[in-house]
Amino acid sequence: MGVLNDDVVVIQKGKTPGEPCVITINCPDKTGLGCDICRIILDFGLYITKGDVSTDGKWCYIVLWVVSHSSSLILRWSNLKNRLQSVCPSCLVSYYFDQPSTHAASSPVYLLQFFCLGRKGLLHDVTQVLCELELTIQRVKVMTTPDGRVLDLFFITDNMELLHTKKRQDETMEQLHAVLGESCISCELQLASPEYECHQGISSLSPLVAEELFRCELPDEEICSQALSPDMAKLMKASVTIDNSLSPVHTLLQIHCADHKGLLYDIMRPLKDCNIQIAYGRLSSNNKGYGDLDLFIQQKDGKKIVDPDKQSALCSRLKVEMLHPLRVIIANRGPDTELLVANPVELSGKGRPRVFYDVTLALKSLGICIFSAEIGRHSTSDREWEVYRFLLDENCNFQFSNLVARNQIVDRVRRILMG
């Protein structure tokens, strides 16, 4: 006997501004459900401040306290509820589908193409509209012509699965015209196939840039384009321990680290990829900016993790995923200056939400114009990465040849990405 969809996800809004909203999920369990839920919450621009998870292996009960740190964020709570219901096993029919971005067979890819006069912050303003409309950016190509005009190609999917309707298309075009204003020369929306396949990749990365961007560890003592400011350096420290003495059937995984946006997602993602099952979990954070997470876990076969090599590999993997969920560097691309941001892709093919939104917001706040941009995938020996590349316009207040200025840009981008 199933559960009514309205009972699967319950959202209780805070009574006063700033008070956390409580999301309760009560549904059959599946491996990786926690990761899917955290990803959707991150996609809506929300932070998880506290959480409780319990399951008997067949049924789970999840309570999450979430807050928004942006006063300008437009939240459609009914849409969030529907998206969360879509990943719950009890919801066989849903208005939403959260398919992997590289295999989104049931989510048609549309090409949004507009040609307009360039200005500071334009790319972020368009990205904000797309996020508010729940249109996911799968790929993007941004090019600036010599006379200062901009040609943008956004390859998007619709989380609401309604972009084939005239009403949804009209709503999208209306909001885009509102933000583009009189600078818009042309704006078109159509199915992307077959053009989409031609824009899947990215320009090749030089070996030196790839080595710095995808290295496992970021050395604190080394002065490089990923240099950290002192207060950001605390994010690079974490404690991950395993204890098999407290439960006869579960391994206790204890994590203590600096809190950041998407922390729970960054922990749940590798657990999902490793087919780790969670029986009970509790997340708490303190006013000093640190979070503690206790998880009672099992392997897919229902056994504890007792092999020392497996324990060490899991702890190391979790540290890397928590400490370096996003890589940010500045490099030279010929005579130009390029900002690169990379994040690991789930085994299911899904990339991290809202990265393009956060990076364009950071560059807009610094007054830096984007000459060109692209999103693509890059494979290393052990995993796939989503890579964002931005050629920066030299006509701004920053001297890109100056190391201090470069570190200031990297620091601002990382701060907004990590919340």
Secondary structure, DSSP 8 states (H G I E B T S, - for coil): ----HHHHEEEE--SSTT--EEEEEEEE--TTHHHHHHHHHHHTT-EEEEEEEEE-SSEEEEEEEEE---TT----HHHHHHHHHHHSTT--S-S-----TTS-TTS--EEEEEEEE--TTHHHHHHHHHHHTTEEEEEEEEEE-TTSEEEEEEEEEETTS-TTSHHHHHHHHHHHHHHHGGGEEEEEEEE-TTGGGGGSS-----HHHHHHHH-S---TTS-STT---TTTGGGG-EEEEEE-SS-SS-EEEEEEEE--TTHHHHHHHHHHHTT-EEEEEEEEE-TTSEEEEEEEEE-TTS-----HHHHHHHHHHHHHHHH-SSEEEEEEETTEEEEEEEEE--TTS---TTHHHHHHHHHHHTT--EEEEEEEEEE-SS-EEEEEEEEE-SSSS--TT-HHHHHHHHHHHHHHHH-
